[in-house]
Amino acid sequence: MAAIFTPGLKVTEHTIVLKDRRLPMEGEVAVSVGQAVRADDVVARTELPGKVYPVNIANQLGVDPGQLAQHMTKQVGDRVEEGELVAATPGFLGLFKSEATAPVAGTIESISAITGQVIFQAHPIPVEIDAYITGKVVEVHAGEGCVVQAAGTLVQGIFGLGGEVKAELMLSVDSADAVVDAGDIRPEMAGRIVVGGSYATVAALKRAVEVGVAGMVVGGFDYDEIKELLGYEVGVAITGGEKLGLTLIVTEGFGRIPMAPATFSLLKSKVGRRASINGATQIRAGVIRPEVVVTDDDEDAGVERWVPPEPKGLSIGDQVRGIRAPFFGKLGRVLALPAEPAVLDTESKARIMEVEFEDGEVAIVPRANVEAIEREEAGA
């Protein structure tokens, strides 16, 4: 039987999840191999250097740079608070004094007798990385971080906004094709991850932010409405740092697209469980998918790092989703995988497949225009 390899989304209830937790710069790793960790446990920490503030104190005092040192009340290495006096002139008969204060809380790094500048550096910014999922540490990278492994449920989305969130799953609608509107967002959803249906209106998103919803998982959304909420256009190369007020994960695509029934059913079965979600998306080199992870606290994934099997490729009968117009977001099954490239309407040649979509339409689609929906159990 013919088979091809194509990018795929995972939607599976039983899999092994591996998370590489790394610091942005060298620091301290707080865990060891074999240690059990909860999602909120800190596994590594470091300090980022504070911002540097150069200030010409000699100019502020009205003195020559070479005389600055004798007017400084603080010296190199001293800690200062914002607004604290760092230099002063005696004035004349107690009058006409000049003073200079620290622009930021931090330390004095240097005092120049040539330029009259004093360099202030803000206090270091502490950075802590948590485990993100509940599991066991299977690898430690000294000074950098660790790898956490867990057994659980994994649902990958097609697009997302916002960073990591950990909270309880809650259902907002009863069916995969229902639209989530403002009236479906209730006060008790504050701090929860809300699972929706086919679409979330802009009113629903605004209401969710107002209520304090931690995250939302829906089938589709309107790209222009997100631009309206953020105030700027979001690129699709990489996301995850947006200040939307919540983390949004889209499982199907742009527009009103019902969430795949199997995905909706799987998420519905996990309502009341604590999930870890991340909206970070990268669709180019080094693909990153937005995700929902619900770990199984009763299943031990072990302390040996799991190695995923070789990809088996896409075969006839497998489920796929269109990722480019005119079939973007549509689900279907592979009917045929012709071996020879075909000439497309654009007169270019490409490898193709024959797909039957859920609405009954059968189409010839370039293989690069679909992605596999992987539902097999991993690590079994």
N, C-alpha and C positions, 0 to 999 in steps of 0.2 A: 504494500500500500504506500502511496506517495506521502511524504511528510516534509514540512518546511519549518524553519525556525523564525519566530516573530515575537516582538515584545508582548508581554502579557501582564494582566492584572490578576492578583490572587484574591479569591474569595473562598475561604475555607474555615471550617469550624475547628479542625484538629491539625495543627501544624507546629513546627518549632520556629520560634521567633528569636532572632539574634540582633542585639543592638550594640553598636560600637559607640561608646560614650567617651568623647575626647575633649580635653581642654583646649582653648584657643592658643595657649602658650604653656610652657613648662610649669608644673606645679607639683602638688602632693596628691598621691592616690591613697584613698582612705579605706580600701577594701583589699581582700586577698582572694586568690583562686579557691573556689569551693564555698565561699561565703554566700549565705542566703540574704537577699536584699528585697526591700519593699520598693514600690515605684517612687516614693518620695525620699528615699534614703540618699544622702549625699555620698557619691562614690569618688569624687575628686574635687579639689579646690585650688585656686591660684589667685593672684592679685595682678590686675592690669595696671600699668603705670598711669598715674594721673596726668591730666592735661598740663602743659607748660605755659606759664604766663610771664613773658618778658616785660618789665616795666622800667622806664627811665626815671629812676628815683632822683638822680642828680638834677634833672630838669624840674621835677616837682618842687624840689627844695630851693632851686635857684643857686646851686653851688657848682664848682668845677668838679668833674669826675674824679680827679685825683684827691679831692678832699672828702669824697663821699664816705669812706670808711669811718672817719672820725665822727660822723653824724648818725651812723647806724646804731639803733638800739637792739637790733637782732643781728646775728651772725650766721655764716654758712653752716647749714645743718640744723639750725634751730627750727622748731615747730611753731607755726603761727596760726591764728584764727582769722577768718575773714573780717576785715575792718580793724584789726589790731595794729597799733602803732609800731612801725618798724624803723623809722628814721625821723629826726627833727633837728632844726637849727635853733640855737639859743636866742636869736633875734638881737635887738638892740635895746638895752635897758629893760629887758623883759617884754618888749613889744616887737611886732612884725615877725613873730615866729612862723616857721614853715614846718609842716608835718606831712608824712607820707604813711599810708596804711597798706596792709596786705590785701590784694584783690581776691584772695581765695584762701580757704583753710588748707594748709599743707606744710611744706618745708621750703627753706631758702636753699637753692642749689648753688648759686654763685653770685658774687658781687664784683662788678668790673670797675676798676679805677681808670680804664681807658674810655669806655663808652658811657659810664654812669648807669648802666643797666643792672637791675637785680632780677635774677631768674627765680620765679616761684614755681613750685610743682605741687599740684593738688594731691591730696591723699590718694593712695592706691585704691582702685575699685575692686572689691572682693568679687570673685566669680566662683560659683559652685555648680557642679554638674550632678544631677540626680540620676537614679537608675532608669527612670522613665517607665519601666515595666517591673513587675514582681517576678523574680526568678533567682538564678544563681550566677555568680561570677565565674566565667570559664576561661578568661584570659585577663592578664594585667599587663599594661604597657607602662613601664616605670616612668614617672614624671608626666605622663600623658593622659591615661585613663584606663578603661577596661572594656570588656565585652560581657554583656549580660544575656543569658539564655533562659528562655521560658517556653513552656507548652501553653498553647492557647488558640484563640480565634483571631484571624487576620482578614480584614476587608480593606483592600486598596481602592482608592478613588482615582478619578481621571484628572481632577484639578482641585486645588485648595488654596486657602488664604489663612494667614495667621500661624502661630507657632504651636509649641507643645502644650497640651492641656490634659489634666487627669481629673476625671469626675464620673459621677454615676450616669448611666444611660437612662433616658426617659423618652417615651413615645408621645408625639404630638398629634398624629393622625392615625386612622385605623387601616389605611390601605396604601399600597405602593404608588397609586396614581393620584392620590389626594394632594391638593394644593395647600401649603401652609400659609395661612394669612395671620394678620395681627391678632385676631380673636382666638387663635389656637395657641398663642404664647401666654401662659398663665404664671402668676407670681411664684407658684411652687417650683417653677423650672429654674429659678435662680441658682447658679452654681452647678447646673446639670448640663449634660450633653444631650441635646434634643435630636431625635431621629424623626425626619419628615418623610414626605412622599415624593411626588414628581417635581415639586417646585416650591421655592420660598419667595414670596413677594417682597418688595422693598419695604413695605409697611411691617411685614413680619420680622425682617432683619432689624429694622429700627426698634421695634418693640422688644426683640430679644436682647439687644444691647441695653435698652432702658431697664429691663427686668434684671439683667445681670446673668443671662445665659452664658455658660462657659464655652459651648461649642454647638454646632449644628451640622447634621449630616442629611443631605437631600439628594434627590436624583439630578436636578438641574437648577440653574439660576440664570438670570439675565445679566450679561457682562456689563451693559451700560448702567444698570442699577448699582452694581458694585462701584463703578466709577463715580456715581452720584454720592454714594455713602463715604467713599474715601476722599473725594475731592480731586483725584488725579487718576490717570489711566494706568492700569497694571499690566506689565509685560508678562508674557507666558514663558520666558526663558527660565526664570527661577523666582519662586515666591516663598513666603513664610515669615517675613519680617513686617508685614502690614499691621497697622494700628487700627484694626476694624472694630475692636471692642469684644470680639469673640473669634473663635477659629471655625472656619467654614470648610466643609469637605463635600465635594460634588462627586457622586459615584458614576453618573452617566454622561453629562455634557452640558452645553449651553442650551437654554430654552426649557420648555416644559416637557421633560422626558421622564416618564414613570421609572422609578427605581426598579431594577431587575427584581422580580418576585423572590428569587432565591436569596438575594442580598437583603431585601426588606425582612423576609422571614427570619433570616439568621440574626440580624440586629434586634428584631423584636424578641427573639428568644433570650437575648442577653439583657433585656430591660431590668433595671435594678442592680446590675453588676457594675463595678467600677471599670472604666475603660481609659486607655491612654490614646490620645489622638494628636496628629501633627498635620498641619495643612501645607507644609513645605512641598513644593513641586518643582521638578526640573525635567524638561522634556527633551533636552539635547544630550550631549555626551555626559555620561554618569547619571543616568536617569534616576530621579527621586520621585516616589509616588506618595501622595497624601494617604493617610492610613488611620484605621481604627483597630486597636489591639485590645483584646480582653483576655487576660491570662487566666489559666486554670490552676487555682491554688491547690487543688487536690492531686494534680499530676506533676510528678517530678521529671524535669527534662534532663536531669543528670548533670555532672560536672565536666564531662568530656564534650568538647565543642562539636556540635553536629555539623556534618559536611553534607550539603544538599546534593542530591543525585544529579547526574548529567541531564540537561534538558532533553526531553523526548521529542520535541518538535510538534508542529501542528499537523493534524491528520484529518482525513475526511470524517465528518460527523462532529468535530469539535466545535465549541461555541466561540464566536468572535464578536467584536464590536467595531463598528466603523469609527475611525478617528479623523477623517477628513470629509468635507462636503463631496457629494450630496447625501452621504450616509452617516454623517457624524452622529455618534451616540446610539445608532440603531444596532440591535442585537440580532444575530443570525447564526446559522450553522453552515459549515463548509460542505458543499456538494461535490466539488471536483477541484483537483490541483493539477492543471495542465503542466507538463514538463517544459514545453517550449514557450519563450516569450511571445507576447502578442502585441499587435499595433493598437494603441489606444485612440480615442477620438482626437487627442491632441497630436496624433501622428508620431508619437514617441513610442518606443518599445519598452515593455516592462513584463516581469513575471506576474501572473494573475492567478486568481482563484474564482470559482463560482460559488456564490453565497446565496442561501435562501434566508431572507429576513423574517422576523416574527410576524409581519403583516402579510406574508405570503409572496412578497416580491422576490424574484430571482434576478440577480445581477452579476455581471462580470466586474470584479474589483481588483485593482492593483494590490499585490500583497503588502506593499508599504503603507496602504491606507487602512489596515485593520490591526487590531491587537487581540491576542488570545485572552480568554477568560479562563483562568486556571482554578479549578475547583477540587483538584485531587488532594488527598490527605498526604501531608509531608511527614517524614520521620516515622512512619508507621512500620 
